[in-house]
Amino acid sequence: MSETVNGVVFLVLSFATIGGAVMMLSTRNVVHAAFWLLEVMLATAGLYLLLSAEFLALVQVLVYAGSVTVLVIFTVMLTLRRREDAIRPFEPGWSGAVMAPPLPRAAGPAPQARETRRPAARRRPAPIRRSSTRWWRPPETPAAA
């Protein structure tokens, strides 16, 4: 039962995060975009709580959702002279939706791990062994030609 509840809460919070980000990009009003950003940050804090990362959730709420959003709204309110200044002249959300699908291909394929081998000339020294009361290293043998 608890797994189902966690799954449902995760789906709700993840859709709230993604939906808030899409709405933040697609809204024309800058103040509304700041409030959508606040919603995204609070939903992300909820995801951190779901992952049992209480400290990260607290930092997310206090620093990002509280301070950064208040700072953004305060800056927007100070810089706006008229109500019409809050409206963006174009829709940046649709251009982002058109440009987003080719981005994974532009980044290229994921790097593959290479197999590393030691050169034959560099071998590890023989281990030190204990013989009765003294430590000794076996004599090195000349390399075969």
N, CA, C and O atoms as a GROMACS GRO file, in nm:
protein
  580
    1MET      N    1   0.082  -0.120   0.000
    1MET     CA    2   0.000   0.000   0.000
    1MET      C    3   0.085   0.125   0.000
    1MET      O    4   0.055   0.221  -0.070
    2SER      N    5   0.193   0.123   0.078
    2SER     CA    6   0.277   0.241   0.087
    2SER      C    7   0.350   0.268  -0.044
    2SER      O    8   0.375   0.383  -0.079
    3GLU      N    9   0.385   0.161  -0.117
    3GLU     CA   10   0.451   0.178  -0.248
    3GLU      C   11   0.356   0.247  -0.346
    3GLU      O   12   0.399   0.331  -0.424
    4THR      N   13   0.230   0.212  -0.341
    4THR     CA   14   0.131   0.273  -0.431
    4THR      C   15   0.113   0.421  -0.398
    4THR      O   16   0.107   0.505  -0.488
    5VAL      N   17   0.105   0.451  -0.269
    5VAL     CA   18   0.088   0.591  -0.228
    5VAL      C   19   0.211   0.672  -0.270
    5VAL      O   20   0.197   0.783  -0.322
    6ASN      N   21   0.332   0.616  -0.248
    6ASN     CA   22   0.453   0.686  -0.290
    6ASN      C   23   0.456   0.707  -0.441
    6ASN      O   24   0.498   0.813  -0.488
    7GLY      N   25   0.411   0.608  -0.516
    7GLY     CA   26   0.408   0.621  -0.662
    7GLY      C   27   0.311   0.729  -0.707
    7GLY      O   28   0.342   0.806  -0.798
    8VAL      N   29   0.195   0.734  -0.645
    8VAL     CA   30   0.095   0.836  -0.681
    8VAL      C   31   0.145   0.975  -0.645
    8VAL      O   32   0.132   1.068  -0.724
    9VAL      N   33   0.204   0.989  -0.526
    9VAL     CA   34   0.256   1.120  -0.484
    9VAL      C   35   0.370   1.163  -0.577
    9VAL      O   36   0.380   1.280  -0.615
   10PHE      N   37   0.456   1.068  -0.614
   10PHE     CA   38   0.564   1.100  -0.707
   10PHE      C   39   0.510   1.148  -0.841
   10PHE      O   40   0.559   1.246  -0.896
   11LEU      N   41   0.409   1.079  -0.893
   11LEU     CA   42   0.351   1.121  -1.022
   11LEU      C   43   0.288   1.260  -1.012
   11LEU      O   44   0.305   1.342  -1.103
   12VAL      N   45   0.217   1.286  -0.903
   12VAL     CA   46   0.154   1.418  -0.887
   12VAL      C   47   0.260   1.527  -0.880
   12VAL      O   48   0.248   1.630  -0.946
   13LEU      N   49   0.364   1.505  -0.799
   13LEU     CA   50   0.469   1.607  -0.785
   13LEU      C   51   0.550   1.624  -0.914
   13LEU      O   52   0.587   1.736  -0.949
   14SER      N   53   0.577   1.515  -0.983
   14SER     CA   54   0.654   1.529  -1.107
   14SER      C   55   0.573   1.599  -1.215
   14SER      O   56   0.627   1.682  -1.289
   15PHE      N   57   0.443   1.567  -1.225
   15PHE     CA   58   0.361   1.639  -1.322
   15PHE      C   59   0.344   1.785  -1.283
   15PHE      O   60   0.336   1.872  -1.370
   16ALA      N   61   0.338   1.813  -1.154
   16ALA     CA   62   0.330   1.953  -1.109
   16ALA      C   63   0.459   2.028  -1.145
   16ALA      O   64   0.454   2.144  -1.184
   17THR      N   65   0.574   1.961  -1.130
   17THR     CA   66   0.701   2.025  -1.165
   17THR      C   67   0.710   2.052  -1.314
   17THR      O   68   0.743   2.162  -1.356
   18ILE      N   69   0.679   1.951  -1.394
   18ILE     CA   70   0.688   1.967  -1.540
   18ILE      C   71   0.583   2.065  -1.590
   18ILE      O   72   0.612   2.151  -1.674
   19GLY      N   73   0.461   2.054  -1.538
   19GLY     CA   74   0.355   2.146  -1.579
   19GLY      C   75   0.384   2.290  -1.541
   19GLY      O   76   0.358   2.382  -1.618
   20GLY      N   77   0.439   2.310  -1.422
   20GLY     CA   78   0.476   2.446  -1.380
   20GLY      C   79   0.587   2.504  -1.465
   20GLY      O   80   0.586   2.623  -1.496
   21ALA      N   81   0.683   2.418  -1.504
   21ALA     CA   82   0.792   2.467  -1.590
   21ALA      C   83   0.739   2.505  -1.728
   21ALA      O   84   0.780   2.606  -1.785
   22VAL      N   85   0.648   2.424  -1.781
   22VAL     CA   86   0.589   2.457  -1.913
   22VAL      C   87   0.507   2.585  -1.903
   22VAL      O   88   0.514   2.670  -1.992
   23MET      N   89   0.430   2.599  -1.796
   23MET     CA   90   0.350   2.720  -1.781
   23MET      C   91   0.438   2.843  -1.757
   23MET      O   92   0.405   2.952  -1.803
   24MET      N   93   0.548   2.825  -1.686
   24MET     CA   94   0.639   2.938  -1.664
   24MET      C   95   0.696   2.987  -1.797
   24MET      O   96   0.711   3.107  -1.818
   25LEU      N   97   0.727   2.894  -1.886
   25LEU     CA   98   0.781   2.935  -2.016
   25LEU      C   99   0.676   2.988  -2.111
   25LEU      O  100   0.706   3.070  -2.198
   26SER      N  101   0.552   2.943  -2.095
   26SER     CA  102   0.451   2.981  -2.193
   26SER      C  103   0.366   3.102  -2.152
   26SER      O  104   0.294   3.156  -2.236
   27THR      N  105   0.373   3.144  -2.028
   27THR     CA  106   0.292   3.260  -1.988
   27THR      C  107   0.354   3.389  -2.041
   27THR      O  108   0.476   3.400  -2.057
   28ARG      N  109   0.268   3.485  -2.068
   28ARG     CA  110   0.317   3.612  -2.122
   28ARG      C  111   0.345   3.714  -2.014
   28ARG      O  112   0.416   3.811  -2.037
   29ASN      N  113   0.290   3.694  -1.897
   29ASN     CA  114   0.306   3.790  -1.788
   29ASN      C  115   0.427   3.749  -1.703
   29ASN      O  116   0.436   3.634  -1.659
   30VAL      N  117   0.518   3.842  -1.679
   30VAL     CA  118   0.642   3.812  -1.607
   30VAL      C  119   0.613   3.779  -1.460
   30VAL      O  120   0.679   3.692  -1.402
   31VAL      N  121   0.517   3.846  -1.400
   31VAL     CA  122   0.483   3.820  -1.261
   31VAL      C  123   0.424   3.680  -1.248
   31VAL      O  124   0.455   3.608  -1.153
   32HIS      N  125   0.339   3.642  -1.342
   32HIS     CA  126   0.283   3.506  -1.340
   32HIS      C  127   0.393   3.402  -1.359
   32HIS      O  128   0.388   3.295  -1.298
   33ALA      N  129   0.492   3.432  -1.442
   33ALA     CA  130   0.604   3.340  -1.461
   33ALA      C  131   0.681   3.321  -1.331
   33ALA      O  132   0.728   3.211  -1.302
   34ALA      N  133   0.696   3.427  -1.252
   34ALA     CA  134   0.765   3.416  -1.124
   34ALA      C  135   0.686   3.327  -1.028
   34ALA      O  136   0.745   3.250  -0.952
   35PHE      N  137   0.554   3.336  -1.030
   35PHE     CA  138   0.474   3.250  -0.944
   35PHE      C  139   0.476   3.105  -0.991
   35PHE      O  140   0.473   3.014  -0.908
   36TRP      N  141   0.482   3.082  -1.122
   36TRP     CA  142   0.497   2.945  -1.172
   36TRP      C  143   0.633   2.889  -1.131
   36TRP      O  144   0.645   2.771  -1.101
   37LEU      N  145   0.735   2.975  -1.130
   37LEU     CA  146   0.867   2.931  -1.083
   37LEU      C  147   0.860   2.890  -0.936
   37LEU      O  148   0.923   2.792  -0.896
   38LEU      N  149   0.786   2.964  -0.856
   38LEU     CA  150   0.767   2.929  -0.715
   38LEU      C  151   0.699   2.792  -0.704
   38LEU      O  152   0.737   2.711  -0.619
   39GLU      N  153   0.601   2.767  -0.788
   39GLU     CA  154   0.532   2.637  -0.785
   39GLU      C  155   0.627   2.523  -0.821
   39GLU      O  156   0.621   2.416  -0.760
   40VAL      N  157   0.714   2.545  -0.920
   40VAL     CA  158   0.811   2.443  -0.959
   40VAL      C  159   0.906   2.414  -0.843
   40VAL      O  160   0.938   2.298  -0.815
   41MET      N  161   0.952   2.518  -0.775
   41MET     CA  162   1.046   2.498  -0.664
   41MET      C  163   0.981   2.427  -0.546
   41MET      O  164   1.045   2.345  -0.482
   42LEU      N  165   0.855   2.456  -0.517
   42LEU     CA  166   0.787   2.388  -0.408
   42LEU      C  167   0.760   2.242  -0.443
   42LEU      O  168   0.770   2.155  -0.357
   43ALA      N  169   0.725   2.213  -0.569
   43ALA     CA  170   0.705   2.074  -0.609
   43ALA      C  171   0.836   1.996  -0.605
   43ALA      O  172   0.837   1.878  -0.571
   44THR      N  173   0.946   2.062  -0.640
   44THR     CA  174   1.077   1.997  -0.631
   44THR      C  175   1.111   1.968  -0.486
   44THR      O  176   1.169   1.863  -0.456
   45ALA      N  177   1.077   2.057  -0.395
   45ALA     CA  178   1.098   2.031  -0.253
   45ALA      C  179   1.014   1.912  -0.208
   45ALA      O  180   1.059   1.834  -0.124
   46GLY      N  181   0.895   1.898  -0.261
   46GLY     CA  182   0.813   1.781  -0.229
   46GLY      C  183   0.876   1.652  -0.279
   46GLY      O  184   0.868   1.550  -0.211
   47LEU      N  185   0.938   1.657  -0.396
   47LEU     CA  186   1.010   1.539  -0.446
   47LEU      C  187   1.128   1.505  -0.356
   47LEU      O  188   1.155   1.387  -0.332
   48TYR      N  189   1.197   1.606  -0.306
   48TYR     CA  190   1.307   1.580  -0.212
   48TYR      C  191   1.255   1.515  -0.084
   48TYR      O  192   1.320   1.425  -0.031
   49LEU      N  193   1.141   1.560  -0.036
   49LEU     CA  194   1.083   1.498   0.083
   49LEU      C  195   1.046   1.352   0.057
   49LEU      O  196   1.063   1.266   0.144
   50LEU      N  197   0.996   1.325  -0.062
   50LEU     CA  198   0.960   1.189  -0.098
   50LEU      C  199   1.083   1.098  -0.103
   50LEU      O  200   1.073   0.978  -0.079
   51LEU      N  201   1.198   1.156  -0.133
   51LEU     CA  202   1.323   1.080  -0.137
   51LEU      C  203   1.392   1.074   0.000
   51LEU      O  204   1.505   1.026   0.011
   52SER      N  205   1.326   1.123   0.102
   52SER     CA  206   1.379   1.127   0.240
   52SER      C  207   1.502   1.216   0.251
   52SER      O  208   1.593   1.187   0.329
   53ALA      N  209   1.506   1.322   0.175
   53ALA     CA  210   1.614   1.420   0.183
   53ALA      C  211   1.556   1.548   0.242
   53ALA      O  212   1.536   1.647   0.172
   54GLU      N  213   1.531   1.543   0.372
   54GLU     CA  214   1.464   1.654   0.438
   54GLU      C  215   1.545   1.783   0.435
   54GLU      O  216   1.490   1.892   0.420
   55PHE      N  217   1.677   1.770   0.450
   55PHE     CA  218   1.761   1.890   0.450
   55PHE      C  219   1.755   1.960   0.313
   55PHE      O  220   1.744   2.082   0.307
   56LEU      N  221   1.762   1.882   0.205
   56LEU     CA  222   1.753   1.943   0.072
   56LEU      C  223   1.617   2.008   0.050
   56LEU      O  224   1.608   2.114  -0.011
   57ALA      N  225   1.512   1.945   0.100
   57ALA     CA  226   1.379   2.004   0.086
   57ALA      C  227   1.371   2.136   0.163
   57ALA      O  228   1.314   2.234   0.115
   58LEU      N  229   1.428   2.138   0.283
   58LEU     CA  230   1.428   2.261   0.362
   58LEU      C  231   1.507   2.372   0.294
   58LEU      O  232   1.463   2.486   0.289
   59VAL      N  233   1.624   2.338   0.240
   59VAL     CA  234   1.705   2.437   0.169
   59VAL      C  235   1.632   2.484   0.044
   59VAL      O  236   1.635   2.603   0.011
   60GLN      N  237   1.567   2.393  -0.026
   60GLN     CA  238   1.492   2.429  -0.147
   60GLN      C  239   1.382   2.529  -0.113
   60GLN      O  240   1.362   2.626  -0.186
   61VAL      N  241   1.311   2.506  -0.003
   61VAL     CA  242   1.201   2.596   0.032
   61VAL      C  243   1.254   2.729   0.083
   61VAL      O  244   1.207   2.835   0.042
   62LEU      N  245   1.353   2.724   0.172
   62LEU     CA  246   1.402   2.848   0.233
   62LEU      C  247   1.481   2.934   0.135
   62LEU      O  248   1.455   3.054   0.121
   63VAL      N  249   1.577   2.872   0.068
   63VAL     CA  250   1.667   2.950  -0.018
   63VAL      C  251   1.603   2.980  -0.152
   63VAL      O  252   1.593   3.095  -0.193
   64TYR      N  253   1.560   2.875  -0.221
   64TYR     CA  254   1.511   2.897  -0.358
   64TYR      C  255   1.368   2.948  -0.360
   64TYR      O  256   1.341   3.055  -0.414
   65ALA      N  257   1.277   2.873  -0.302
   65ALA     CA  258   1.136   2.913  -0.310
   65ALA      C  259   1.112   3.042  -0.233
   65ALA      O  260   1.032   3.125  -0.276
   66GLY      N  261   1.179   3.059  -0.122
   66GLY     CA  262   1.158   3.182  -0.044
   66GLY      C  263   1.237   3.298  -0.097
   66GLY      O  264   1.180   3.396  -0.146
   67SER      N  265   1.367   3.289  -0.086
   67SER     CA  266   1.452   3.404  -0.116
   67SER      C  267   1.458   3.440  -0.263
   67SER      O  268   1.438   3.556  -0.300
   68VAL      N  269   1.485   3.343  -0.347
   68VAL     CA  270   1.503   3.373  -0.489
   68VAL      C  271   1.373   3.422  -0.552
   68VAL      O  272   1.374   3.518  -0.629
   69THR      N  273   1.262   3.356  -0.519
   69THR     CA  274   1.135   3.400  -0.578
   69THR      C  275   1.096   3.538  -0.529
   69THR      O  276   1.048   3.620  -0.608
   70VAL      N  277   1.115   3.566  -0.401
   70VAL     CA  278   1.085   3.701  -0.349
   70VAL      C  279   1.175   3.804  -0.417
   70VAL      O  280   1.130   3.913  -0.451
   71LEU      N  281   1.303   3.769  -0.436
   71LEU     CA  282   1.395   3.861  -0.503
   71LEU      C  283   1.353   3.886  -0.648
   71LEU      O  284   1.358   3.999  -0.695
   72VAL      N  285   1.311   3.780  -0.718
   72VAL     CA  286   1.267   3.797  -0.858
   72VAL      C  287   1.142   3.884  -0.864
   72VAL      O  288   1.135   3.976  -0.945
   73ILE      N  289   1.044   3.857  -0.779
   73ILE     CA  290   0.922   3.936  -0.780
   73ILE      C  291   0.950   4.081  -0.740
   73ILE      O  292   0.895   4.174  -0.798
   74PHE      N  293   1.036   4.100  -0.640
   74PHE     CA  294   1.073   4.235  -0.598
   74PHE      C  295   1.141   4.310  -0.712
   74PHE      O  296   1.111   4.427  -0.735
   75THR      N  297   1.232   4.245  -0.783
   75THR     CA  298   1.301   4.309  -0.896
   75THR      C  299   1.205   4.341  -1.008
   75THR      O  300   1.212   4.448  -1.068
   76VAL      N  301   1.114   4.248  -1.038
   76VAL     CA  302   1.016   4.273  -1.144
   76VAL      C  303   0.928   4.391  -1.106
   76VAL      O  304   0.899   4.476  -1.190
   77MET      N  305   0.884   4.396  -0.982
   77MET     CA  306   0.797   4.506  -0.940
   77MET      C  307   0.870   4.640  -0.941
   77MET      O  308   0.810   4.743  -0.970
   78LEU      N  309   1.000   4.639  -0.908
   78LEU     CA  310   1.074   4.765  -0.910
   78LEU      C  311   1.100   4.815  -1.051
   78LEU      O  312   1.101   4.936  -1.076
   79THR      N  313   1.122   4.723  -1.144
   79THR     CA  314   1.158   4.765  -1.280
   79THR      C  315   1.038   4.796  -1.367
   79THR      O  316   1.054   4.860  -1.471
   80LEU      N  317   0.919   4.754  -1.328
   80LEU     CA  318   0.801   4.782  -1.410
   80LEU      C  319   0.752   4.924  -1.382
   80LEU      O  320   0.734   4.964  -1.266
   81ARG      N  321   0.730   4.997  -1.488
   81ARG     CA  322   0.678   5.133  -1.472
   81ARG      C  323   0.528   5.138  -1.498
   81ARG      O  324   0.454   5.210  -1.431
   82ARG      N  325   0.486   5.059  -1.595
   82ARG     CA  326   0.343   5.052  -1.628
   82ARG      C  327   0.300   4.906  -1.624
   82ARG      O  328   0.384   4.816  -1.626
   83ARG      N  329   0.173   4.885  -1.618
   83ARG     CA  330   0.120   4.749  -1.615
   83ARG      C  331   0.150   4.677  -1.746
   83ARG      O  332   0.164   4.555  -1.746
   84GLU      N  333   0.159   4.748  -1.855
   84GLU     CA  334   0.184   4.686  -1.984
   84GLU      C  335   0.328   4.634  -1.996
   84GLU      O  336   0.356   4.550  -2.082
   85ASP      N  337   0.418   4.683  -1.911
   85ASP     CA  338   0.557   4.636  -1.915
   85ASP      C  339   0.571   4.491  -1.869
   85ASP      O  340   0.671   4.425  -1.896
   86ALA      N  341   0.470   4.442  -1.798
   86ALA     CA  342   0.477   4.305  -1.747
   86ALA      C  343   0.445   4.202  -1.855
   86ALA      O  344   0.467   4.082  -1.835
   87ILE      N  345   0.393   4.247  -1.967
   87ILE     CA  346   0.356   4.155  -2.075
   87ILE      C  347   0.474   4.139  -2.170
   87ILE      O  348   0.530   4.237  -2.218
   88ARG      N  349   0.511   4.013  -2.196
   88ARG     CA  350   0.619   3.987  -2.291
   88ARG      C  351   0.568   4.001  -2.434
   88ARG      O  352   0.452   3.968  -2.461
   89PRO      N  353   0.651   4.050  -2.525
   89PRO     CA  354   0.603   4.072  -2.661
   89PRO      C  355   0.594   3.944  -2.743
   89PRO      O  356   0.529   3.945  -2.848
   90PHE      N  357   0.654   3.835  -2.702
   90PHE     CA  358   0.650   3.711  -2.781
   90PHE      C  359   0.637   3.592  -2.688
   90PHE      O  360   0.651   3.604  -2.566
   91GLU      N  361   0.608   3.476  -2.748
   91GLU     CA  362   0.590   3.353  -2.673
   91GLU      C  363   0.717   3.269  -2.680
   91GLU      O  364   0.738   3.201  -2.780
   92PRO      N  365   0.802   3.273  -2.578
   92PRO     CA  366   0.924   3.193  -2.585
   92PRO      C  367   0.900   3.043  -2.565
   92PRO      O  368   0.986   2.963  -2.600
   93GLY      N  369   0.786   3.004  -2.512
   93GLY     CA  370   0.759   2.863  -2.485
   93GLY      C  371   0.748   2.780  -2.611
   93GLY      O  372   0.794   2.666  -2.614
   94TRP      N  373   0.687   2.836  -2.717
   94TRP     CA  374   0.668   2.758  -2.840
   94TRP      C  375   0.799   2.740  -2.913
   94TRP      O  376   0.822   2.634  -2.971
   95SER      N  377   0.886   2.840  -2.912
   95SER     CA  378   1.015   2.822  -2.978
   95SER      C  379   1.101   2.720  -2.904
   95SER      O  380   1.176   2.645  -2.965
   96GLY      N  381   1.089   2.717  -2.771
   96GLY     CA  382   1.161   2.616  -2.694
   96GLY      C  383   1.109   2.476  -2.722
   96GLY      O  384   1.187   2.381  -2.727
   97ALA      N  385   0.979   2.462  -2.739
   97ALA     CA  386   0.922   2.332  -2.770
   97ALA      C  387   0.965   2.282  -2.907
   97ALA      O  388   0.980   2.162  -2.928
   98VAL      N  389   0.987   2.374  -3.001
   98VAL     CA  390   1.032   2.335  -3.134
   98VAL      C  391   1.180   2.298  -3.131
   98VAL      O  392   1.223   2.207  -3.203
   99MET      N  393   1.259   2.368  -3.049
   99MET     CA  394   1.404   2.343  -3.047
   99MET      C  395   1.443   2.228  -2.955
   99MET      O  396   1.554   2.177  -2.969
  100ALA      N  397   1.359   2.186  -2.862
  100ALA     CA  398   1.397   2.084  -2.764
  100ALA      C  399   1.419   1.944  -2.823
  100ALA      O  400   1.514   1.878  -2.780
  101PRO      N  401   1.339   1.893  -2.916
  101PRO     CA  402   1.361   1.756  -2.964
  101PRO      C  403   1.497   1.730  -3.028
  101PRO      O  404   1.553   1.622  -3.007
  102PRO      N  405   1.556   1.823  -3.107
  102PRO     CA  406   1.686   1.790  -3.166
  102PRO      C  407   1.805   1.802  -3.070
  102PRO      O  408   1.916   1.765  -3.107
  103LEU      N  409   1.784   1.852  -2.949
  103LEU     CA  410   1.898   1.873  -2.858
  103LEU      C  411   1.971   1.744  -2.821
  103LEU      O  412   2.094   1.747  -2.820
  104PRO      N  413   1.906   1.632  -2.791
  104PRO     CA  414   1.984   1.512  -2.759
  104PRO      C  415   2.072   1.466  -2.874
  104PRO      O  416   2.181   1.415  -2.851
  105ARG      N  417   2.027   1.483  -2.996
  105ARG     CA  418   2.110   1.445  -3.111
  105ARG      C  419   2.227   1.540  -3.130
  105ARG      O  420   2.334   1.497  -3.173
  106ALA      N  421   2.207   1.668  -3.099
  106ALA     CA  422   2.316   1.764  -3.115
  106ALA      C  423   2.426   1.739  -3.014
  106ALA      O  424   2.543   1.768  -3.041
  107ALA      N  425   2.390   1.684  -2.898
  107ALA     CA  426   2.491   1.656  -2.796
  107ALA      C  427   2.580   1.539  -2.838
  107ALA      O  428   2.692   1.527  -2.790
  108GLY      N  429   2.531   1.454  -2.926
  108GLY     CA  430   2.611   1.342  -2.973
  108GLY      C  431   2.591   1.219  -2.886
  108GLY      O  432   2.522   1.224  -2.783
  109PRO      N  433   2.650   1.109  -2.927
  109PRO     CA  434   2.632   0.986  -2.850
  109PRO      C  435   2.705   0.993  -2.717
  109PRO      O  436   2.800   1.070  -2.700
  110ALA      N  437   2.660   0.913  -2.624
  110ALA     CA  438   2.724   0.908  -2.493
  110ALA      C  439   2.863   0.847  -2.507
  110ALA      O  440   2.880   0.752  -2.584
  111PRO      N  441   2.961   0.899  -2.435
  111PRO     CA  442   3.096   0.842  -2.447
  111PRO      C  443   3.100   0.700  -2.394
  111PRO      O  444   3.038   0.669  -2.292
  112GLN      N  445   3.173   0.615  -2.463
  112GLN     CA  446   3.186   0.476  -2.424
  112GLN      C  447   3.312   0.458  -2.340
  112GLN      O  448   3.412   0.525  -2.363
  113ALA      N  449   3.305   0.369  -2.244
  113ALA     CA  450   3.422   0.341  -2.161
  113ALA      C  451   3.522   0.259  -2.242
  113ALA      O  452   3.486   0.161  -2.307
  114ARG      N  453   3.649   0.301  -2.236
  114ARG     CA  454   3.752   0.228  -2.308
  114ARG      C  455   3.817   0.126  -2.216
  114ARG      O  456   3.827   0.146  -2.095
  115GLU      N  457   3.860   0.018  -2.276
  115GLU     CA  458   3.930  -0.084  -2.198
  115GLU      C  459   4.075  -0.041  -2.184
  115GLU      O  460   4.143  -0.012  -2.283
  116THR      N  461   4.121  -0.036  -2.061
  116THR     CA  462   4.260   0.005  -2.038
  116THR      C  463   4.341  -0.119  -2.002
  116THR      O  464   4.298  -0.201  -1.921
  117ARG      N  465   4.457  -0.131  -2.061
  117ARG     CA  466   4.546  -0.243  -2.034
  117ARG      C  467   4.681  -0.188  -1.993
  117ARG      O  468   4.725  -0.083  -2.041
  118ARG      N  469   4.746  -0.259  -1.907
  118ARG     CA  470   4.881  -0.219  -1.868
  118ARG      C  471   4.978  -0.261  -1.977
  118ARG      O  472   4.964  -0.368  -2.036
  119PRO      N  473   5.077  -0.178  -2.003
  119PRO     CA  474   5.179  -0.220  -2.098
  119PRO      C  475   5.257  -0.338  -2.040
  119PRO      O  476   5.270  -0.352  -1.919
  120ALA      N  477   5.308  -0.421  -2.129
  120ALA     CA  478   5.377  -0.542  -2.084
  120ALA      C  479   5.505  -0.508  -2.008
  120ALA      O  480   5.545  -0.584  -1.920
  121ALA      N  481   5.569  -0.395  -2.040
  121ALA     CA  482   5.696  -0.360  -1.976
  121ALA      C  483   5.675  -0.320  -1.830
  121ALA      O  484   5.764  -0.341  -1.748
  122ARG      N  485   5.560  -0.264  -1.796
  122ARG     CA  486   5.536  -0.220  -1.658
  122ARG      C  487   5.455  -0.325  -1.586
  122ARG      O  488   5.333  -0.332  -1.601
  123ARG      N  489   5.519  -0.404  -1.510
  123ARG     CA  490   5.450  -0.504  -1.430
  123ARG      C  491   5.464  -0.468  -1.283
  123ARG      O  492   5.554  -0.396  -1.243
  124ARG      N  493   5.374  -0.519  -1.208
  124ARG     CA  494   5.379  -0.494  -1.065
  124ARG      C  495   5.498  -0.567  -1.004
  124ARG      O  496   5.533  -0.676  -1.050
  125PRO      N  497   5.559  -0.508  -0.902
  125PRO     CA  498   5.668  -0.580  -0.835
  125PRO      C  499   5.612  -0.700  -0.759
  125PRO      O  500   5.495  -0.704  -0.722
  126ALA      N  501   5.695  -0.795  -0.738
  126ALA     CA  502   5.654  -0.915  -0.666
  126ALA      C  503   5.617  -0.879  -0.524
  126ALA      O  504   5.677  -0.788  -0.466
  127PRO      N  505   5.520  -0.947  -0.465
  127PRO     CA  506   5.480  -0.914  -0.329
  127PRO      C  507   5.590  -0.951  -0.229
  127PRO      O  508   5.668  -1.043  -0.250
  128ILE      N  509   5.592  -0.876  -0.120
  128ILE     CA  510   5.690  -0.902  -0.015
  128ILE      C  511   5.637  -1.017   0.070
  128ILE      O  512   5.523  -1.014   0.116
  129ARG      N  513   5.720  -1.116   0.090
  129ARG     CA  514   5.679  -1.233   0.168
  129ARG      C  515   5.761  -1.242   0.295
  129ARG      O  516   5.872  -1.188   0.304
  130ARG      N  517   5.706  -1.309   0.390
  130ARG     CA  518   5.777  -1.325   0.517
  130ARG      C  519   5.836  -1.466   0.524
  130ARG      O  520   5.766  -1.565   0.504
  131SER      N  521   5.964  -1.472   0.551
  131SER     CA  522   6.031  -1.601   0.565
  131SER      C  523   6.091  -1.607   0.704
  131SER      O  524   6.185  -1.533   0.735
  132SER      N  525   6.038  -1.691   0.785
  132SER     CA  526   6.075  -1.708   0.926
  132SER      C  527   6.071  -1.574   0.998
  132SER      O  528   5.962  -1.529   1.034
  133THR      N  529   6.185  -1.507   1.019
  133THR     CA  530   6.185  -1.383   1.096
  133THR      C  531   6.216  -1.262   1.011
  133THR      O  532   6.210  -1.150   1.063
  134ARG      N  533   6.249  -1.276   0.883
  134ARG     CA  534   6.286  -1.161   0.799
  134ARG      C  535   6.189  -1.148   0.681
  134ARG      O  536   6.128  -1.244   0.634
  135TRP      N  537   6.180  -1.021   0.636
  135TRP     CA  538   6.102  -0.994   0.516
  135TRP      C  539   6.196  -1.000   0.398
  135TRP      O  540   6.310  -0.953   0.407
  136TRP      N  541   6.152  -1.057   0.290
  136TRP     CA  542   6.237  -1.064   0.173
  136TRP      C  543   6.153  -1.053   0.046
  136TRP      O  544   6.034  -1.084   0.046
  137ARG      N  545   6.215  -1.010  -0.058
  137ARG     CA  546   6.151  -0.998  -0.188
  137ARG      C  547   6.220  -1.100  -0.279
  137ARG      O  548   6.342  -1.108  -0.281
  138PRO      N  549   6.143  -1.178  -0.354
  138PRO     CA  550   6.206  -1.276  -0.442
  138PRO      C  551   6.293  -1.207  -0.544
  138PRO      O  552   6.261  -1.096  -0.587
  139PRO      N  553   6.402  -1.268  -0.585
  139PRO     CA  554   6.490  -1.204  -0.684
  139PRO      C  555   6.418  -1.188  -0.817
  139PRO      O  556   6.338  -1.272  -0.857
  140GLU      N  557   6.450  -1.077  -0.885
  140GLU     CA  558   6.388  -1.052  -1.013
  140GLU      C  559   6.455  -1.137  -1.120
  140GLU      O  560   6.577  -1.154  -1.123
  141THR      N  561   6.371  -1.188  -1.205
  141THR     CA  562   6.424  -1.270  -1.315
  141THR      C  563   6.436  -1.183  -1.438
  141THR      O  564   6.352  -1.096  -1.460
  142PRO      N  565   6.539  -1.203  -1.517
  142PRO     CA  566   6.552  -1.123  -1.639
  142PRO      C  567   6.438  -1.155  -1.737
  142PRO      O  568   6.388  -1.268  -1.744
  143ALA      N  569   6.401  -1.054  -1.812
  143ALA     CA  570   6.292  -1.072  -1.907
  143ALA      C  571   6.338  -1.162  -2.020
  143ALA      O  572   6.452  -1.156  -2.065
  144ALA      N  573   6.245  -1.247  -2.065
  144ALA     CA  574   6.279  -1.339  -2.175
  144ALA      C  575   6.280  -1.261  -2.305
  144ALA      O  576   6.195  -1.176  -2.328
  145ALA      N  577   6.378  -1.291  -2.389
  145ALA     CA  578   6.392  -1.218  -2.514
  145ALA      C  579   6.312  -1.281  -2.625
  145ALA      O  580   6.314  -1.230  -2.738
   0.00000   0.00000   0.00000
